[in-house]
């Protein structure tokens, strides 16, 4: 291995370390055995899927609903700055290329995927179709549930792995502000893994995830998350913009991020 590949391997390790932190899985799989082992329940009241281009998320949620692992499924998401990535993913998929996307919310598109993939009925699935970002995903979902007189006490939250931790912190902020107690269970359907291939960073099992991200976009998403999670004047925590609950960022994650800044500062998205 030459010096360049050695450096890329180090970067891949740091990116994977941060990605595992952001993905924040509380259970290894969605199964009755895992739910009972970890939480003493066989079924949750609700699964909430947030709109993203990772189609495997809604596929897994739909199968969990079909298997009776949740009483209800809610899909959250209007049209935002990342909706085009979901549209591209659907249009490039042999399974979902016929899913309508014009003037459709992310929640409505993902509903069609759930119906096609798991053959479940549309009517029982709850939709929130107005939210456009991580913050109002939570507040609009709360308002929708209250309007439907739902008060779930156990929720599996499913999101893009780069945003799972922040989404959880956002939902907790909204629910806590309303004085509601809820058992939150984080589960990211798939966590990609960076590898070095042909002298550059690549995503392992890229064929499976090709419609979610390319490697540059995934790096950009990862590099943009740590500043947002910080509880300081520029972050999204209570001491900053107040969009999320406080998140503890371990030292080894901050250290990995600082090392990556030497090579990927230009990948940080505007806040």
Residue frames relative to the residue before (quaternion, step in Angstrom):
aa qw qx qy qz dx dy dz
X 1.0000 0.0000 0.0000 0.0000 0.00 0.00 0.00
X 0.3378 -0.7546 0.5229 0.2074 3.61 -0.74 1.02
X 0.7260 -0.4476 0.2940 0.4314 3.56 -1.32 0.22
X 0.6448 0.5291 -0.3300 0.4421 3.58 0.98 -0.80
X 0.6664 0.4850 -0.3035 0.4781 3.59 0.95 -0.83
X 0.6099 0.5490 -0.3486 0.4528 3.58 1.09 -0.69
X 0.6651 0.4912 -0.2981 0.4770 3.58 0.97 -0.86
X 0.6504 0.5047 -0.3186 0.4699 3.59 0.97 -0.79
X 0.6210 0.5345 -0.3378 0.4631 3.59 1.07 -0.71
X 0.6336 0.5183 -0.3252 0.4734 3.56 1.04 -0.77
X 0.6495 0.5075 -0.3136 0.4714 3.57 0.98 -0.81
X 0.6330 0.5325 -0.3301 0.4547 3.59 0.98 -0.81
X 0.6311 0.5271 -0.3301 0.4636 3.59 1.00 -0.82
X 0.6837 0.4815 -0.2923 0.4639 3.59 0.88 -0.92
X 0.6475 0.5099 -0.3231 0.4652 3.60 0.96 -0.80
X 0.6652 0.4933 -0.3041 0.4708 3.60 0.94 -0.83
X 0.6171 0.5463 -0.3413 0.4519 3.57 1.06 -0.74
X 0.6854 0.4641 -0.2829 0.4846 3.58 0.90 -0.91
X 0.6408 0.5367 -0.3249 0.4424 3.57 0.98 -0.83
X 0.6348 0.5173 -0.3295 0.4699 3.60 0.98 -0.75
X 0.6322 0.5224 -0.3171 0.4763 3.58 1.09 -0.75
X 0.6912 0.4863 -0.2793 0.4557 3.58 0.86 -0.95
X 0.6532 0.5498 -0.3170 0.4130 3.57 1.02 -0.80
X 0.0900 -0.8800 0.4661 0.0143 3.60 1.22 -0.49
X 0.1285 0.7894 -0.5822 0.1465 3.57 0.38 1.24
X 0.2425 -0.7719 0.5729 0.1309 3.56 -0.89 0.98
X 0.7596 0.1972 -0.1271 0.6066 3.57 1.25 -0.41
X 0.5419 -0.6429 0.4373 0.3190 3.56 -1.16 0.58
X 0.7813 -0.0378 0.0613 0.6200 3.55 1.16 -0.68
X 0.4497 -0.6454 0.5258 0.3238 3.56 -1.24 0.33
X 0.3135 0.7139 -0.5628 0.2744 3.54 -0.28 1.31
X 0.6120 -0.5565 0.4024 0.3922 3.57 -1.18 0.47
X 0.6289 0.5436 -0.3355 0.4431 3.57 1.06 -0.76
X 0.6798 0.4829 -0.2907 0.4693 3.58 0.95 -0.90
X 0.6425 0.5185 -0.3246 0.4615 3.59 0.98 -0.80
X 0.6744 0.4830 -0.3022 0.4697 3.58 0.95 -0.84
X 0.6473 0.5331 -0.3176 0.4426 3.57 0.96 -0.85
X 0.7642 0.3905 -0.1973 0.4739 3.58 0.92 -0.94
X 0.8403 0.1825 -0.0403 0.5089 3.59 0.97 -0.85
X 0.4798 -0.7000 0.4249 0.3151 3.59 1.24 0.00
X 0.6390 0.4662 -0.3420 0.5073 3.60 1.19 0.54
X 0.3724 -0.7228 0.5358 0.2273 3.56 -1.23 0.47
X 0.7819 0.1643 -0.0475 0.5995 3.54 1.28 -0.39
X 0.2942 -0.7303 0.5823 0.2027 3.58 -1.08 0.72
X 0.5995 -0.5648 0.4204 0.3806 3.54 -1.23 0.38
X 0.8296 0.0040 0.0852 0.5517 3.56 0.92 -0.91
X 0.1641 -0.7028 0.6756 0.1507 3.53 -1.27 0.58
X 0.1214 -0.7642 0.6294 0.0710 3.57 -0.93 0.93
X 0.1026 -0.7669 0.6326 0.0327 3.55 -0.82 1.09
X 0.2272 -0.7735 0.5799 0.1172 3.56 -0.81 1.04
X 0.5831 -0.6285 0.3979 0.3266 3.54 -0.99 0.87
X 0.2228 0.7342 -0.6205 0.1624 3.55 -1.02 0.90
X 0.5913 -0.5814 0.4196 0.3692 3.56 -1.29 0.05
X 0.5332 0.6096 -0.4126 0.4170 3.61 1.28 0.04
X 0.2285 -0.8380 0.4818 0.1156 3.55 0.17 1.33
X 0.5750 0.6081 -0.3808 0.3932 3.59 1.10 -0.60
X 0.5563 0.6117 -0.3959 0.3996 3.62 1.17 -0.45
X 0.7154 0.4185 -0.2654 0.4925 3.59 0.77 -0.96
X 0.5807 0.5694 -0.3815 0.4393 3.60 1.08 -0.58
X 0.6973 0.4684 -0.2774 0.4662 3.57 0.84 -0.97
X 0.6410 0.5220 -0.3262 0.4584 3.59 1.02 -0.78
X 0.6495 0.5211 -0.3191 0.4524 3.58 0.96 -0.85
X 0.6507 0.5043 -0.3129 0.4736 3.58 0.99 -0.81
X 0.6320 0.5284 -0.3320 0.4596 3.59 1.04 -0.75
X 0.6419 0.5060 -0.3205 0.4786 3.59 1.01 -0.80
X 0.6484 0.5260 -0.3087 0.4557 3.57 0.93 -0.92
X 0.7041 0.4602 -0.2575 0.4755 3.59 1.06 -0.77
X 0.5357 -0.6623 0.3902 0.3494 3.59 1.25 0.04
X 0.4395 0.7127 -0.4478 0.3136 3.59 1.19 0.42
X 0.7542 0.1832 -0.1525 0.6118 3.56 1.33 -0.01
X 0.5015 -0.6445 0.4813 0.3184 3.56 -1.11 0.66
X 0.8088 0.0070 0.0339 0.5871 3.55 1.03 -0.82
X 0.2518 -0.7286 0.6166 0.1597 3.52 -1.37 0.38
X 0.0774 -0.7752 0.6263 0.0292 3.53 -1.00 0.91
X 0.1476 -0.7685 0.6182 0.0736 3.57 -0.97 0.94
X 0.1354 -0.8251 0.5485 0.0041 3.55 -0.72 1.15
X 0.5768 0.6080 -0.4394 0.3233 3.58 -0.93 0.88
X 0.2397 -0.7515 0.5996 0.1348 3.54 -0.93 0.97
X 0.6282 -0.4479 0.3902 0.5025 3.56 -0.74 -1.09
X 0.0386 0.8129 -0.5759 0.0781 3.56 -0.69 1.14
X 0.7794 -0.3634 0.2334 0.4538 3.55 -1.28 -0.25
X 0.7210 0.4194 -0.2542 0.4895 3.62 1.21 -0.36
X 0.3825 0.7534 -0.4715 0.2525 3.60 1.25 0.02
X 0.6036 0.5873 -0.3603 0.4011 3.58 1.03 -0.73
X 0.6228 0.5422 -0.3496 0.4427 3.60 1.09 -0.63
X 0.6323 0.5015 -0.3287 0.4906 3.59 1.07 -0.69
X 0.6297 0.5301 -0.3349 0.4586 3.58 0.94 -0.83
X 0.6564 0.5079 -0.3105 0.4635 3.58 0.92 -0.89
X 0.6469 0.5321 -0.3178 0.4442 3.57 0.96 -0.90
X 0.6715 0.4902 -0.2987 0.4686 3.58 0.94 -0.86
X 0.6931 0.4948 -0.2862 0.4391 3.56 0.86 -0.92
X 0.6981 0.4483 -0.2692 0.4891 3.58 1.18 -0.50
X 0.6096 0.5719 -0.3460 0.4262 3.58 1.27 -0.13
X 0.4556 -0.6876 0.4902 0.2817 3.61 -0.80 0.94
X 0.6609 0.5191 -0.3028 0.4494 3.58 1.14 -0.61
X 0.8325 0.2523 -0.0649 0.4889 3.56 0.96 -0.91
X 0.3524 0.7727 -0.4793 0.2215 3.60 1.20 0.20
X 0.6703 0.4934 -0.3022 0.4647 3.60 1.19 -0.43
X 0.4484 0.6813 -0.4665 0.3423 3.61 1.24 -0.06
X 0.4224 -0.7117 0.4916 0.2708 3.62 -0.75 0.97
X 0.1154 -0.8200 0.5600 0.0276 3.57 -0.96 0.89
X 0.5556 0.6194 -0.4057 0.3783 3.63 1.12 -0.44
X 0.8593 0.0029 -0.0466 0.5093 3.55 -0.84 1.08
X 0.5070 0.6336 -0.4292 0.3966 3.59 1.20 0.45
X 0.4525 -0.6467 0.5352 0.3010 3.56 -1.12 0.64
X 0.6366 -0.5045 0.4014 0.4232 3.56 -1.24 0.30
X 0.6329 0.5397 -0.3363 0.4416 3.59 0.97 -0.81
X 0.6705 0.4947 -0.3040 0.4619 3.59 0.94 -0.84
X 0.6305 0.5188 -0.3367 0.4691 3.59 1.01 -0.74
X 0.6995 0.4722 -0.2760 0.4600 3.57 0.86 -0.95
X 0.5558 0.5755 -0.3878 0.4576 3.57 1.18 -0.47
X 0.6548 0.5063 -0.3137 0.4653 3.59 0.94 -0.87
X 0.6200 0.5303 -0.3390 0.4685 3.58 1.05 -0.74
X 0.6549 0.5244 -0.3137 0.4446 3.59 0.89 -0.94
X 0.6618 0.5071 -0.3026 0.4618 3.56 0.96 -0.89
X 0.6786 0.4890 -0.2884 0.4660 3.57 0.93 -0.90
X 0.7200 0.4801 -0.2590 0.4291 3.56 0.88 -0.97
X 0.8246 0.2317 -0.0878 0.5086 3.58 0.79 -1.02
X 0.3829 -0.7498 0.4640 0.2754 3.59 1.30 0.01
X 0.3721 0.7171 -0.5060 0.3022 3.57 1.00 0.78
X 0.5791 -0.5946 0.4313 0.3538 3.57 -1.24 0.43
X 0.5268 -0.6480 0.4568 0.3065 3.59 -1.11 0.69
X 0.6589 0.6060 -0.3221 0.3079 3.53 0.77 -1.09
X 0.7115 0.4580 -0.3144 0.4303 3.65 0.78 -0.80
X 0.6052 0.5852 -0.3651 0.3975 3.63 1.16 -0.40
X 0.3369 -0.7514 0.5411 0.1706 3.55 -0.84 1.06
X 0.1249 -0.8035 0.5802 0.0467 3.58 -0.96 0.87
X 0.0753 -0.7164 0.6898 0.0733 3.53 -1.23 0.71
X 0.0766 -0.8727 0.4810 -0.0329 3.57 -0.37 1.23
X 0.6259 0.5828 -0.3296 0.3999 3.62 1.21 0.16
X 0.6001 0.6034 -0.3723 0.3705 3.61 1.06 -0.58
X 0.2108 -0.8163 0.5338 0.0656 3.56 -1.08 0.77
X 0.7924 0.1615 -0.1143 0.5771 3.61 1.23 -0.04
X 0.7475 -0.4258 0.2728 0.4307 3.54 -1.34 0.20
X 0.6683 0.5261 -0.3037 0.4294 3.58 0.96 -0.87
X 0.7743 0.3270 -0.2224 0.4940 3.58 0.71 -0.94
X 0.3883 0.6520 -0.5077 0.4079 3.60 1.25 0.14
X 0.7161 0.4625 -0.2495 0.4595 3.56 0.84 -1.05
X 0.7150 0.4551 -0.2803 0.4506 3.60 0.73 -1.00
X 0.6723 0.4780 -0.3102 0.4725 3.59 0.97 -0.76
X 0.6081 0.5363 -0.3546 0.4656 3.59 1.07 -0.66
X 0.6292 0.5337 -0.3272 0.4606 3.57 0.99 -0.84
X 0.6783 0.4927 -0.2943 0.4588 3.60 0.83 -1.00
X 0.6435 0.5229 -0.3241 0.4555 3.57 1.00 -0.80
X 0.6616 0.4998 -0.3093 0.4656 3.57 0.90 -0.90
X 0.6553 0.5030 -0.3209 0.4632 3.60 0.95 -0.81
X 0.6471 0.5201 -0.3294 0.4497 3.60 0.99 -0.78
X 0.7021 0.4287 -0.2460 0.5126 3.56 1.20 -0.58
X 0.4194 -0.7336 0.4330 0.3139 3.56 1.39 0.10
X 0.3915 0.6736 -0.5140 0.3589 3.55 0.96 0.97
X 0.0196 -0.7913 0.6110 -0.0085 3.55 -1.05 0.78
X 0.0375 -0.8538 0.5190 0.0149 3.60 0.57 1.14
X 0.2789 -0.7746 0.5506 0.1378 3.55 -1.03 0.86
X 0.7624 0.1710 -0.1350 0.6093 3.57 1.26 -0.22
X 0.0104 0.8180 -0.5693 0.0816 3.54 -0.71 1.15
X 0.2229 -0.7045 0.6548 0.1589 3.54 -1.04 0.86
X 0.1629 -0.7864 0.5931 0.0572 3.55 -0.73 1.11
X 0.0466 -0.8191 0.5709 -0.0311 3.58 -0.72 1.11
X 0.0997 0.7965 -0.5779 0.1471 3.55 -0.74 1.12
X 0.7040 -0.3672 0.4005 0.4574 3.53 -1.42 0.06
X 0.5344 -0.6687 0.3966 0.3315 3.65 -0.78 0.90
X 0.6445 0.5265 -0.3438 0.4349 3.61 1.03 -0.59
X 0.7708 0.3494 -0.1733 0.5037 3.60 1.17 -0.52
X 0.3825 0.7549 -0.4729 0.2453 3.60 1.24 0.04
X 0.6834 0.4938 -0.2979 0.4475 3.60 0.81 -0.96
X 0.6854 0.4749 -0.2938 0.4673 3.59 0.86 -0.93
X 0.6290 0.5317 -0.3425 0.4520 3.60 0.99 -0.77
X 0.6327 0.5301 -0.3235 0.4626 3.57 0.98 -0.84
X 0.6712 0.4930 -0.2956 0.4680 3.58 0.93 -0.92
X 0.6372 0.5217 -0.3224 0.4668 3.58 1.09 -0.66
X 0.6683 0.4864 -0.2999 0.4763 3.59 0.92 -0.88
X 0.6299 0.5270 -0.3374 0.4600 3.59 0.97 -0.77
X 0.6291 0.5391 -0.3406 0.4445 3.60 0.96 -0.82
X 0.6814 0.4828 -0.2923 0.4660 3.59 0.87 -0.94
X 0.6874 0.4778 -0.2938 0.4614 3.59 0.80 -0.98
X 0.6565 0.5057 -0.3184 0.4603 3.62 0.94 -0.81
X 0.6276 0.5396 -0.3339 0.4510 3.58 1.04 -0.77
X 0.6972 0.4427 -0.2583 0.5012 3.56 1.16 -0.63
X 0.4845 -0.6988 0.4125 0.3268 3.58 1.29 -0.01
X 0.4871 0.6733 -0.4218 0.3627 3.55 1.21 0.46
X 0.2842 -0.7393 0.5873 0.1666 3.55 -0.97 0.90
X 0.0933 0.7943 -0.5909 0.1057 3.54 -0.86 0.95
X 0.3513 -0.6922 0.5845 0.2365 3.56 -1.13 0.69
X 0.1397 -0.7983 0.5841 0.0448 3.55 -0.45 1.27
X 0.0707 -0.7793 0.6226 0.0100 3.55 -0.94 0.96
X 0.2337 -0.7908 0.5546 0.1117 3.57 -0.52 1.19
X 0.1483 0.7737 -0.6120 0.0699 3.54 -1.02 0.80
X 0.1549 -0.7612 0.6267 0.0613 3.54 -0.77 1.13
X 0.4888 -0.7063 0.4225 0.2894 3.57 -0.66 1.10
X 0.8041 -0.0248 0.0471 0.5921 3.59 0.88 -0.93
X 0.1665 -0.7574 0.6245 0.0928 3.53 -1.09 0.81
X 0.3155 -0.7689 0.5223 0.1912 3.61 -0.45 1.13
X 0.2332 -0.7695 0.5832 0.1153 3.54 -1.24 0.42
X 0.3432 -0.7438 0.5397 0.1943 3.57 -0.81 1.04
X 0.0114 -0.7613 0.6482 -0.0058 3.54 -1.13 0.81
X 0.4221 -0.6473 0.5554 0.3072 3.56 -1.32 0.20
X 0.0744 0.7974 -0.5891 0.1079 3.54 -0.70 1.13
X 0.8478 -0.0281 -0.0213 0.5291 3.55 -0.79 1.06
X 0.7247 -0.4864 0.2436 0.4229 3.55 0.92 0.95
X 0.7409 0.3049 -0.2424 0.5471 3.59 1.16 0.48
X 0.6016 -0.5494 0.4332 0.3855 3.53 -1.29 0.34
X 0.0284 0.7790 -0.6249 0.0421 3.54 -1.00 0.85
X 0.4493 -0.6641 0.5222 0.2906 3.55 -1.30 0.21
X 0.4359 -0.6916 0.5136 0.2605 3.56 -0.76 1.05
X 0.8109 0.1326 -0.1556 0.5484 3.57 -1.01 0.83
X 0.1112 0.8412 -0.5189 0.1042 3.54 1.07 0.83
X 0.5922 0.5801 -0.3773 0.4128 3.59 1.05 -0.65
X 0.6677 0.4970 -0.3020 0.4647 3.58 0.98 -0.84
X 0.7913 0.3247 -0.1397 0.4989 3.57 1.02 -0.82
X 0.3473 0.7994 -0.4597 0.1702 3.56 1.24 0.07
X 0.7036 0.4503 -0.2856 0.4697 3.60 1.05 -0.52
X 0.5792 0.5712 -0.3850 0.4359 3.59 1.25 0.12
X 0.7884 -0.1488 0.1453 0.5789 3.58 0.73 -1.06
X 0.2718 -0.6200 0.6658 0.3137 3.48 -1.40 0.06
X 0.7112 -0.4847 0.2786 0.4262 3.59 -1.21 0.31
X 0.6442 0.5228 -0.3397 0.4430 3.63 0.96 -0.74
X 0.6642 0.4891 -0.3183 0.4672 3.59 0.92 -0.80
X 0.6462 0.5133 -0.3315 0.4572 3.58 0.97 -0.77
X 0.6178 0.5210 -0.3424 0.4793 3.60 1.01 -0.75
X 0.6548 0.5234 -0.3144 0.4454 3.59 0.91 -0.90
X 0.6504 0.5128 -0.3125 0.4652 3.58 0.98 -0.84
X 0.6606 0.5043 -0.3040 0.4656 3.58 0.95 -0.88
X 0.6952 0.4845 -0.2823 0.4497 3.59 0.84 -0.97
X 0.6676 0.5073 -0.3051 0.4516 3.59 1.15 -0.51
X 0.6240 0.6014 -0.3391 0.3660 3.58 1.16 -0.49
X 0.6512 0.5454 -0.3494 0.3956 3.61 0.80 -0.89
X 0.6536 0.4862 -0.3417 0.4687 3.68 0.84 -0.75
X 0.6487 0.5204 -0.3252 0.4501 3.59 1.00 -0.70
X 0.6863 0.5018 -0.2855 0.4422 3.59 1.01 -0.77
X 0.5569 0.6376 -0.3933 0.3587 3.58 1.14 -0.47
X 0.3454 -0.7220 0.5676 0.1929 3.51 -1.16 0.75
X 0.4450 0.6484 -0.4951 0.3693 3.56 0.48 1.24
X 0.7758 -0.3979 0.2167 0.4392 3.58 -1.27 0.03
X 0.7385 0.3736 -0.2373 0.5086 3.61 1.14 -0.45
X 0.5971 0.5843 -0.3577 0.4173 3.60 1.25 -0.18
X 0.6007 -0.5896 0.4207 0.3385 3.54 -1.34 0.01
X 0.5004 0.6819 -0.4131 0.3376 3.62 1.27 -0.04
X 0.7687 -0.3924 0.2507 0.4385 3.60 -1.32 0.04
X 0.6946 0.4524 -0.2867 0.4803 3.63 1.08 -0.56
X 0.6868 0.4189 -0.2653 0.5315 3.56 1.35 -0.04
X 0.8538 -0.0953 0.0896 0.5039 3.54 -0.64 -1.12
X 0.4069 -0.7677 0.4273 0.2500 3.55 1.28 -0.21
X 0.3940 0.7358 -0.4705 0.2863 3.57 1.14 0.54
X 0.7989 0.2151 -0.0751 0.5566 3.59 1.15 -0.62
X 0.5864 -0.5158 0.4839 0.3948 3.52 -1.36 0.20
X 0.6341 -0.5088 0.4024 0.4209 3.58 -1.23 0.32
X 0.1187 -0.7711 0.6236 0.0502 3.57 -1.03 0.87
X 0.3216 -0.7250 0.5770 0.1951 3.58 -0.86 0.96
X 0.1261 -0.7790 0.6120 0.0528 3.56 -0.73 1.09
X 0.3766 -0.7576 0.4795 0.2329 3.63 -0.39 1.15
X 0.6484 -0.5435 0.3740 0.3799 3.55 -1.19 0.60
X 0.6787 0.5042 -0.3212 0.4266 3.60 0.88 -0.86
X 0.6113 0.5220 -0.3518 0.4797 3.61 1.19 -0.45
X 0.6469 0.5008 -0.3162 0.4802 3.58 0.96 -0.84
X 0.6502 0.5156 -0.3196 0.4574 3.60 0.98 -0.81
X 0.6426 0.5080 -0.3221 0.4747 3.59 0.99 -0.81
X 0.6480 0.5232 -0.3135 0.4562 3.56 0.99 -0.83
X 0.6566 0.5085 -0.3157 0.4590 3.59 0.93 -0.85
X 0.6285 0.5172 -0.3410 0.4704 3.60 1.02 -0.67
X 0.6776 0.4986 -0.2939 0.4538 3.58 0.94 -0.86
X 0.5640 0.6134 -0.3825 0.3992 3.57 1.13 -0.57
X 0.5843 0.5976 -0.3716 0.4041 3.59 1.10 -0.61
X 0.7865 0.3011 -0.1437 0.5197 3.58 1.11 -0.66
X 0.8108 0.2961 -0.1144 0.4918 3.57 1.10 -0.62
X 0.2451 0.7884 -0.5327 0.1857 3.61 1.09 0.48
X 0.6536 0.5368 -0.3126 0.4324 3.59 1.04 -0.77
X 0.6199 0.5597 -0.3402 0.4320 3.59 1.26 -0.29
X 0.5165 0.6563 -0.4262 0.3476 3.61 1.21 -0.24
X 0.3702 -0.7378 0.5273 0.2016 3.54 -0.79 1.05
X 0.5623 -0.5704 0.4690 0.3723 3.56 -1.20 0.53
X 0.4042 -0.7134 0.5187 0.2421 3.56 -1.06 0.75
